[in-house]
Amino acid sequence: MEKIQRYLQLKRSQQHDFLYPLIFQEYIYVFAH
């Protein structure tokens, strides 16, 4: 059970690492132009 929780946390953090740069890129693009 502990392994599953750890795996889910890892997946969640990977998703954030993937999503946040995309969001920031959009903001930077909007502010730069």
N, CA, C and O atoms as a GROMACS GRO file, in nm:
protein
  132
    1MET      N    1   0.083  -0.121   0.000
    1MET     CA    2   0.000   0.000   0.000
    1MET      C    3   0.087   0.125   0.000
    1MET      O    4   0.057   0.223  -0.068
    2GLU      N    5   0.193   0.121   0.077
    2GLU     CA    6   0.282   0.236   0.085
    2GLU      C    7   0.346   0.264  -0.051
    2GLU      O    8   0.363   0.379  -0.091
    3LYS      N    9   0.382   0.156  -0.120
    3LYS     CA   10   0.445   0.171  -0.252
    3LYS      C   11   0.351   0.240  -0.349
    3LYS      O   12   0.393   0.325  -0.428
    4ILE      N   13   0.224   0.204  -0.343
    4ILE     CA   14   0.126   0.263  -0.435
    4ILE      C   15   0.114   0.413  -0.408
    4ILE      O   16   0.111   0.493  -0.503
    5GLN      N   17   0.108   0.453  -0.281
    5GLN     CA   18   0.099   0.595  -0.247
    5GLN      C   19   0.222   0.670  -0.298
    5GLN      O   20   0.211   0.778  -0.355
    6ARG      N   21   0.337   0.610  -0.276
    6ARG     CA   22   0.462   0.674  -0.319
    6ARG      C   23   0.462   0.690  -0.472
    6ARG      O   24   0.506   0.793  -0.524
    7TYR      N   25   0.413   0.587  -0.540
    7TYR     CA   26   0.407   0.590  -0.687
    7TYR      C   27   0.312   0.700  -0.734
    7TYR      O   28   0.343   0.772  -0.829
    8LEU      N   29   0.197   0.712  -0.668
    8LEU     CA   30   0.101   0.815  -0.706
    8LEU      C   31   0.158   0.954  -0.682
    8LEU      O   32   0.140   1.044  -0.763
    9GLN      N   33   0.227   0.971  -0.569
    9GLN     CA   34   0.289   1.101  -0.540
    9GLN      C   35   0.392   1.134  -0.646
    9GLN      O   36   0.401   1.248  -0.692
   10LEU      N   37   0.470   1.036  -0.685
   10LEU     CA   38   0.573   1.056  -0.788
   10LEU      C   39   0.508   1.097  -0.919
   10LEU      O   40   0.552   1.191  -0.985
   11LYS      N   41   0.402   1.025  -0.957
   11LYS     CA   42   0.332   1.058  -1.082
   11LYS      C   43   0.274   1.199  -1.075
   11LYS      O   44   0.282   1.274  -1.173
   12ARG      N   45   0.217   1.235  -0.963
   12ARG     CA   46   0.157   1.366  -0.947
   12ARG      C   47   0.264   1.475  -0.961
   12ARG      O   48   0.242   1.575  -1.029
   13SER      N   49   0.378   1.455  -0.898
   13SER     CA   50   0.484   1.555  -0.905
   13SER      C   51   0.539   1.564  -1.046
   13SER      O   52   0.578   1.672  -1.091
   14GLN      N   53   0.544   1.452  -1.117
   14GLN     CA   54   0.591   1.454  -1.256
   14GLN      C   55   0.493   1.533  -1.342
   14GLN      O   56   0.534   1.608  -1.431
   15GLN      N   57   0.364   1.517  -1.317
   15GLN     CA   58   0.264   1.592  -1.394
   15GLN      C   59   0.280   1.741  -1.369
   15GLN      O   60   0.272   1.821  -1.463
   16HIS      N   61   0.304   1.780  -1.243
   16HIS     CA   62   0.323   1.921  -1.211
   16HIS      C   63   0.447   1.974  -1.281
   16HIS      O   64   0.446   2.083  -1.337
   17ASP      N   65   0.554   1.896  -1.277
   17ASP     CA   66   0.678   1.937  -1.343
   17ASP      C   67   0.656   1.955  -1.492
   17ASP      O   68   0.722   2.037  -1.556
   18PHE      N   69   0.563   1.879  -1.547
   18PHE     CA   70   0.534   1.889  -1.690
   18PHE      C   71   0.440   2.006  -1.719
   18PHE      O   72   0.458   2.077  -1.818
   19LEU      N   73   0.340   2.027  -1.634
   19LEU     CA   74   0.238   2.128  -1.660
   19LEU      C   75   0.285   2.269  -1.630
   19LEU      O   76   0.258   2.361  -1.708
   20TYR      N   77   0.356   2.288  -1.519
   20TYR     CA   78   0.394   2.424  -1.480
   20TYR      C   79   0.479   2.495  -1.584
   20TYR      O   80   0.452   2.610  -1.615
   21PRO      N   81   0.582   2.430  -1.639
   21PRO     CA   82   0.660   2.498  -1.744
   21PRO      C   83   0.575   2.540  -1.862
   21PRO      O   84   0.598   2.647  -1.920
   22LEU      N   85   0.477   2.459  -1.899
   22LEU     CA   86   0.389   2.495  -2.011
   22LEU      C   87   0.309   2.620  -1.977
   22LEU      O   88   0.297   2.711  -2.059
   23ILE      N   89   0.254   2.625  -1.856
   23ILE     CA   90   0.176   2.741  -1.812
   23ILE      C   91   0.264   2.865  -1.808
   23ILE      O   92   0.224   2.971  -1.856
   24PHE      N   93   0.385   2.852  -1.752
   24PHE     CA   94   0.476   2.966  -1.744
   24PHE      C   95   0.515   3.012  -1.884
   24PHE      O   96   0.525   3.132  -1.908
   25GLN      N   97   0.537   2.920  -1.974
   25GLN     CA   98   0.572   2.956  -2.112
   25GLN      C   99   0.460   3.040  -2.173
   25GLN      O  100   0.487   3.139  -2.241
   26GLU      N  101   0.336   3.001  -2.151
   26GLU     CA  102   0.222   3.075  -2.204
   26GLU      C  103   0.222   3.217  -2.148
   26GLU      O  104   0.203   3.313  -2.222
   27TYR      N  105   0.242   3.229  -2.016
   27TYR     CA  106   0.243   3.361  -1.952
   27TYR      C  107   0.355   3.447  -2.007
   27TYR      O  108   0.335   3.564  -2.041
   28ILE      N  109   0.475   3.388  -2.017
   28ILE     CA  110   0.590   3.462  -2.068
   28ILE      C  111   0.563   3.508  -2.210
   28ILE      O  112   0.594   3.621  -2.248
   29TYR      N  113   0.505   3.420  -2.289
   29TYR     CA  114   0.474   3.452  -2.428
   29TYR      C  115   0.374   3.567  -2.435
   29TYR      O  116   0.390   3.660  -2.516
   30VAL      N  117   0.272   3.561  -2.351
   30VAL     CA  118   0.169   3.666  -2.351
   30VAL      C  119   0.229   3.799  -2.307
   30VAL      O  120   0.201   3.902  -2.368
   31PHE      N  121   0.310   3.798  -2.202
   31PHE     CA  122   0.368   3.923  -2.151
   31PHE      C  123   0.474   3.979  -2.245
   31PHE      O  124   0.492   4.100  -2.252
   32ALA      N  125   0.544   3.891  -2.315
   32ALA     CA  126   0.653   3.936  -2.403
   32ALA      C  127   0.599   4.001  -2.531
   32ALA      O  128   0.668   4.082  -2.593
   33HIS      N  129   0.476   3.966  -2.571
   33HIS     CA  130   0.424   4.018  -2.698
   33HIS      C  131   0.311   4.117  -2.677
   33HIS      O  132   0.256   4.170  -2.774
   0.00000   0.00000   0.00000
